[in-house]
Amino acid sequence: MPRTTTQNPAAPRPRTWVRLVRAAALFVPLAVLVAAVNVTVDPASLFQRGYEYRAAQIVAGGQNAAHLKNMDDRAFQQNCAALLPAAPGTLVLGSSRCLQVTARIAGDPTLFNAGVTNGDLRDSISLYMLYRELGKRPRRVILMADYCTFNPAKLDNRAYTEGYAAFARRTGTQEMRTTPSREKWYQLFSPTYFQSALAYLESGTGAASAPLPTDEYEAETDMRRADGSYSYNLGFRSQTAAQRMENGWVTAWNIEGNMGAYDEDSPVLRAQFELFVREMLADGTEVTLLLPPINPYMYDLMAADGRYAKQLALEGYFRAFAQENGLAAVGSYDARALGLTEDDFYDALHCSMEATARYWAAEAAP
């Protein structure tokens, strides 16, 4: 009688295991190859160690840093705070919508623009506290106060929150938290990023380049100036209003995309904004609120949609707060009130440097 054994019917048969091992033997080297190419070529500068530090070295040394791609603004700003040889006379805080405020425009050669992409109130608080801890507290802060300042849905998961967390504890207010972004690490084994890397190599450019120092005030590539302000690449900043509309930079979708889910302002963020301004004033720091204008086309769409009435009305709140606390307020959400047209914008929300200079000079005039 043949000998019988008990087998688990769910267990893979020997041949199945062999196929799995052989597949793994093929896959693992491929995965390693993809990761190695993605990290080495790195067409979007996601993995370059020291990239932001090098850009900060250039800027802190008094030159402009060109040839920038996908830089981590928060890391760059933390490095700048440490490397700048002296405290900035004026520190600009906010999102990319404040990045066209230059030393020339504000009339302070010691200005440094510390705006970051999608910056929220937590970034602004943390960066100010960092400068203060480093003994580089500015004499004046230009603080961006836009329609998203109190919108909890617009808190960015890349935010720099170290100083903010300490501020929340000190003031007895709730710490508004978001899950830190791990998006770049998803690209490590990404076939799509691998294809981009191969295309980058085929273009003859080679591996991703380091930031390049330059004395040009505007360049063909994206650039951070020595005063921290941002110069967009030539192709982006030279489009006409019609081209921006055609290329999708100004569309109705921008309202939804830039508003996020919005029901009510966060009373916590409002309270923290007021406490932050008053703490800066107690430090002896002069504060100016920047109300960044919106492309007139977008402003009209927002004004016609009742969902955004509360956010546009925040301009009135900020102006009243400025008056009550003796602050200057520059700008307006309504670009037409500043004499601006659609041609004065790079896209739906970002006003050009030239237009910023015009309305700033007009508002600063006696």
C-alpha positions as CSV (number, residue, x, y, z in Angstrom):
1,M,0.0,0.0,0.0
2,P,1.5,3.3,-1.0
3,R,2.6,5.7,1.8
4,T,0.4,8.8,2.2
5,T,1.2,12.2,3.6
6,T,-0.9,15.1,4.8
7,Q,-0.4,18.3,2.7
8,N,-1.8,21.8,3.0
9,P,-3.8,22.4,-0.1
10,A,-3.2,26.2,0.1
11,A,0.6,25.9,0.1
12,P,2.3,26.5,-3.2
13,R,3.6,23.4,-5.0
14,P,7.4,23.1,-5.4
15,R,7.2,24.3,-9.0
16,T,5.2,27.4,-7.9
17,W,8.0,28.3,-5.4
18,V,10.6,27.9,-8.1
19,R,8.7,30.3,-10.4
20,L,8.4,32.8,-7.5
21,V,12.1,32.6,-6.7
22,R,13.0,33.0,-10.4
23,A,10.7,36.0,-10.7
24,A,12.2,37.6,-7.7
25,A,15.7,37.0,-9.0
26,L,14.7,39.0,-12.1
27,F,12.8,41.6,-10.3
28,V,15.2,42.6,-7.5
29,P,18.1,43.6,-9.8
30,L,15.6,45.6,-11.9
31,A,14.2,47.4,-8.9
32,V,17.8,48.2,-7.8
33,L,18.6,49.5,-11.2
34,V,15.5,51.7,-11.3
35,A,16.3,53.1,-7.8
36,A,20.0,53.7,-8.7
37,V,19.1,55.6,-11.9
38,N,16.3,57.6,-10.3
39,V,18.6,58.7,-7.5
40,T,21.7,59.3,-9.7
41,V,20.0,61.1,-12.6
42,D,17.3,62.6,-10.4
43,P,15.7,64.9,-13.1
44,A,13.5,66.7,-10.6
45,S,16.2,67.0,-7.9
46,L,14.3,64.9,-5.4
47,F,17.2,63.0,-3.9
48,Q,20.2,65.2,-4.2
49,R,21.8,65.5,-0.8
50,G,23.1,69.0,-0.2
51,Y,21.2,70.6,-3.1
52,E,19.3,73.1,-0.9
53,Y,22.4,73.7,1.2
54,R,24.4,74.6,-1.9
55,A,21.7,77.0,-3.1
56,A,21.6,78.6,0.3
57,Q,25.4,79.0,0.2
58,I,25.2,80.8,-3.1
59,V,22.4,83.1,-1.9
60,A,24.0,83.8,1.5
61,G,27.2,84.6,-0.3
62,G,25.5,87.5,-2.1
63,Q,24.9,85.8,-5.5
64,N,21.8,84.5,-7.3
65,A,21.2,80.8,-7.5
66,A,20.1,79.7,-10.9
67,H,19.2,76.4,-12.6
68,L,16.9,75.4,-9.8
69,K,14.5,72.4,-10.1
70,N,12.0,71.1,-7.6
71,M,14.0,72.4,-4.6
72,D,12.8,71.8,-1.1
73,D,12.0,75.4,-0.1
74,R,11.7,74.6,3.6
75,A,15.2,73.0,3.7
76,F,16.6,75.9,1.7
77,Q,15.1,78.5,4.0
78,Q,16.4,76.8,7.2
79,N,19.9,76.7,5.6
80,C,19.6,80.4,4.7
81,A,18.7,81.4,8.2
82,A,21.8,79.7,9.5
83,L,24.1,80.9,6.7
84,L,23.1,84.5,6.3
85,P,25.9,86.6,7.8
86,A,23.6,89.1,9.5
87,A,20.0,89.6,10.5
88,P,17.8,90.8,7.6
89,G,16.4,94.2,8.0
90,T,13.1,93.0,6.5
91,L,12.0,89.4,6.5
92,V,9.2,88.4,4.0
93,L,7.0,85.5,5.2
94,G,4.3,83.6,3.3
95,S,3.7,81.4,0.3
96,S,5.0,81.6,-3.3
97,R,2.5,84.5,-3.8
98,C,4.9,86.8,-1.9
99,L,8.1,85.8,-3.7
100,Q,8.0,88.7,-6.1
101,V,8.6,91.2,-3.2
102,T,12.3,92.1,-3.7
103,A,14.7,94.3,-1.8
104,R,14.4,96.9,-4.6
105,I,10.6,96.9,-4.4
106,A,10.4,97.2,-0.6
107,G,13.2,99.7,-0.4
108,D,15.4,97.8,2.0
109,P,18.8,96.4,0.6
110,T,18.9,94.0,3.6
111,L,15.5,92.4,2.9
112,F,15.4,88.6,2.7
113,N,12.3,86.9,1.2
114,A,11.6,83.6,3.1
115,G,8.5,82.7,1.2
116,V,8.0,79.0,0.5
117,T,5.8,77.0,-1.9
118,N,2.3,76.6,-0.5
119,G,3.5,78.2,2.7
120,D,0.9,78.4,5.5
121,L,0.8,80.2,8.8
122,R,2.8,77.4,10.5
123,D,5.8,78.0,8.1
124,S,5.7,81.7,8.8
125,I,5.7,81.3,12.6
126,S,8.4,78.6,12.5
127,L,10.8,80.6,10.3
128,Y,10.4,83.8,12.3
129,M,11.1,81.8,15.5
130,L,14.1,80.3,13.9
131,Y,15.6,83.7,13.0
132,R,14.9,84.9,16.5
133,E,16.6,81.8,18.1
134,L,19.6,82.4,15.9
135,G,19.9,86.0,17.1
136,K,18.9,87.3,13.7
137,R,15.5,88.8,14.5
138,P,14.5,91.2,11.7
139,R,13.5,94.8,12.3
140,R,10.5,94.4,10.1
141,V,8.4,91.5,8.9
142,I,6.2,91.6,5.7
143,L,3.6,88.9,6.5
144,M,1.4,87.6,3.8
145,A,-2.3,87.6,4.7
146,D,-4.2,85.9,1.9
147,Y,-7.7,84.4,1.6
148,C,-6.4,80.9,2.7
149,T,-4.7,82.0,5.9
150,F,-7.4,80.5,8.1
151,N,-8.5,77.6,5.9
152,P,-7.6,74.3,7.6
153,A,-7.9,72.5,4.3
154,K,-5.0,74.4,2.9
155,L,-2.5,73.4,5.5
156,D,0.4,71.8,3.6
157,N,1.8,68.5,4.7
158,R,5.3,69.7,3.7
159,A,5.1,72.6,6.3
160,Y,8.0,73.4,8.6
161,T,6.4,73.2,12.0
162,E,9.2,73.0,14.6
163,G,8.9,76.6,15.8
164,Y,5.1,76.6,15.3
165,A,4.7,73.6,17.6
166,A,6.6,75.3,20.4
167,F,4.6,78.5,19.8
168,A,1.3,76.6,20.1
169,R,2.5,75.0,23.4
170,R,3.6,78.4,24.7
171,T,0.4,80.2,23.9
172,G,-1.8,77.3,25.0
173,T,-3.4,76.9,21.6
174,Q,-4.1,73.8,19.6
175,E,-1.3,72.6,17.4
176,M,-2.7,72.2,13.9
177,R,-1.1,69.0,12.5
178,T,-0.8,67.4,9.1
179,T,0.8,64.1,8.1
180,P,4.4,64.7,6.8
181,S,4.7,64.2,3.0
182,R,6.6,61.1,1.8
183,E,5.8,61.8,-1.8
184,K,9.4,61.9,-3.0
185,W,10.2,58.5,-1.6
186,Y,7.4,57.0,-3.7
187,Q,9.4,58.0,-6.7
188,L,12.4,55.9,-5.7
189,F,11.1,52.8,-7.5
190,S,8.8,54.7,-9.8
191,P,8.9,53.5,-13.5
192,T,7.5,56.8,-14.6
193,Y,10.3,58.7,-12.8
194,F,12.8,56.1,-14.3
195,Q,11.5,57.0,-17.8
196,S,11.9,60.7,-17.1
197,A,15.5,60.0,-16.0
198,L,16.2,58.1,-19.2
199,A,14.7,60.9,-21.3
200,Y,16.8,63.4,-19.3
201,L,20.0,61.4,-20.1
202,E,19.0,61.1,-23.8
203,S,18.6,64.9,-24.0
204,G,22.4,65.2,-23.3
205,T,21.9,67.1,-20.1
206,G,23.4,64.4,-18.0
207,A,22.6,63.9,-14.3
208,A,20.8,66.7,-12.5
209,S,23.0,69.7,-12.1
210,A,23.7,71.6,-8.9
211,P,22.5,75.2,-8.4
212,L,24.6,77.6,-10.4
213,P,25.8,81.0,-9.1
214,T,25.0,84.0,-11.3
215,D,24.9,87.8,-11.1
216,E,22.0,88.0,-13.7
217,Y,18.9,89.5,-12.1
218,E,16.6,87.3,-14.3
219,A,17.7,84.1,-16.1
220,E,16.3,81.5,-18.5
221,T,16.0,79.0,-15.6
222,D,14.2,79.3,-12.3
223,M,16.3,81.2,-9.8
224,R,16.5,82.4,-6.2
225,R,18.0,85.8,-5.9
226,A,20.4,86.9,-3.2
227,D,17.5,88.6,-1.5
228,G,15.5,85.4,-1.5
229,S,13.0,86.5,-4.1
230,Y,12.1,84.2,-7.0
231,S,12.6,84.6,-10.7
232,Y,10.6,82.2,-12.8
233,N,12.0,80.7,-15.9
234,L,11.8,82.7,-19.1
235,G,9.2,80.4,-20.7
236,F,6.8,80.8,-17.8
237,R,7.1,84.5,-17.1
238,S,7.0,85.6,-20.8
239,Q,3.6,84.0,-21.7
240,T,0.8,86.4,-22.7
241,A,-2.6,86.4,-20.9
242,A,-4.1,84.4,-23.8
243,Q,-1.3,81.8,-23.7
244,R,-1.8,81.4,-19.9
245,M,-5.4,80.8,-20.5
246,E,-4.8,78.4,-23.3
247,N,-2.1,76.5,-21.3
248,G,-4.4,76.1,-18.4
249,W,-2.7,78.4,-15.9
250,V,-5.9,80.4,-15.6
251,T,-9.0,78.3,-15.5
252,A,-12.1,77.8,-13.4
253,W,-10.5,74.7,-12.0
254,N,-7.9,76.9,-10.3
255,I,-10.6,78.0,-7.9
256,E,-11.3,74.5,-6.7
257,G,-7.7,73.5,-6.8
258,N,-6.5,76.5,-4.8
259,M,-9.3,76.8,-2.4
260,G,-9.5,73.2,-1.1
261,A,-12.5,72.0,0.8
262,Y,-13.8,75.1,2.6
263,D,-16.6,75.4,5.1
264,E,-15.5,77.8,7.8
265,D,-12.3,79.6,8.9
266,S,-10.4,77.8,11.7
267,P,-10.8,79.8,14.9
268,V,-7.5,78.3,16.1
269,L,-5.6,79.6,13.1
270,R,-7.2,83.0,13.4
271,A,-6.3,83.2,17.1
272,Q,-2.7,82.0,16.3
273,F,-2.4,84.6,13.6
274,E,-3.3,87.4,16.0
275,L,-1.1,86.1,18.8
276,F,1.8,85.7,16.4
277,V,1.5,89.3,15.2
278,R,1.3,90.7,18.7
279,E,4.3,88.6,19.8
280,M,6.3,90.1,16.9
281,L,5.2,93.6,18.0
282,A,6.2,92.8,21.6
283,D,9.6,91.8,20.2
284,G,10.0,95.3,18.8
285,T,9.5,94.0,15.2
286,E,7.5,96.2,12.8
287,V,4.8,94.3,10.9
288,T,3.4,95.0,7.5
289,L,0.5,92.8,6.1
290,L,0.7,91.9,2.4
291,L,-2.7,91.3,0.7
292,P,-1.6,89.6,-2.5
293,P,-3.8,90.3,-5.6
294,I,-5.7,87.7,-7.5
295,N,-5.9,87.5,-11.3
296,P,-9.0,89.7,-12.2
297,Y,-10.5,86.8,-14.2
298,M,-10.2,84.5,-11.2
299,Y,-11.4,87.2,-8.8
300,D,-14.6,87.7,-10.9
301,L,-15.3,84.0,-10.8
302,M,-14.8,83.8,-7.1
303,A,-16.9,86.9,-6.5
304,A,-19.8,85.4,-8.5
305,D,-19.6,82.2,-6.5
306,G,-21.2,82.5,-3.0
307,R,-18.9,79.7,-1.6
308,Y,-16.0,82.1,-1.6
309,A,-17.6,85.2,-0.3
310,K,-16.2,84.6,3.2
311,Q,-12.7,84.2,1.9
312,L,-12.7,87.4,-0.2
313,A,-14.2,89.2,2.8
314,L,-11.1,88.4,4.8
315,E,-9.5,91.4,3.2
316,G,-11.8,93.6,5.4
317,Y,-10.8,91.6,8.5
318,F,-7.1,92.0,7.8
319,R,-7.4,95.7,7.1
320,A,-9.4,96.3,10.3
321,F,-6.8,94.2,12.3
322,A,-4.0,96.2,10.8
323,Q,-5.7,99.5,11.8
324,E,-6.4,98.3,15.3
325,N,-2.8,97.3,15.8
326,G,-1.0,100.1,14.0
327,L,0.2,98.0,11.1
328,A,0.6,98.9,7.5
329,A,-1.4,96.9,4.9
330,V,-0.2,96.8,1.3
331,G,-2.0,95.3,-1.7
332,S,-5.6,94.0,-2.2
333,Y,-7.2,90.8,-3.4
334,D,-9.0,92.9,-6.0
335,A,-6.2,93.5,-8.6
336,R,-8.3,96.1,-10.4
337,A,-8.3,98.2,-7.2
338,L,-4.5,98.3,-7.6
339,G,-4.7,99.2,-11.3
340,L,-3.7,95.7,-12.5
341,T,-5.0,93.6,-15.4
342,E,-4.8,90.0,-16.4
343,D,-1.5,90.8,-18.3
344,D,0.1,91.5,-14.9
345,F,-0.1,87.9,-13.7
346,Y,2.0,84.8,-14.4
347,D,-1.1,82.6,-13.7
348,A,-4.3,82.7,-11.6
349,L,-2.7,83.8,-8.4
350,H,0.9,85.0,-9.0
351,C,1.4,88.7,-9.7
352,S,4.5,89.6,-11.8
353,M,7.5,91.3,-10.3
354,E,6.9,94.4,-12.4
355,A,3.3,94.7,-11.3
356,T,4.3,94.2,-7.7
357,A,6.7,97.0,-8.0
358,R,4.0,99.3,-9.5
359,Y,1.4,98.8,-6.8
360,W,3.9,98.7,-4.0
361,A,5.3,102.1,-5.1
362,A,1.8,103.6,-5.5
363,E,0.8,102.4,-2.0
364,A,4.0,103.6,-0.4
365,A,3.7,107.1,-2.0
366,P,2.6,109.8,0.4
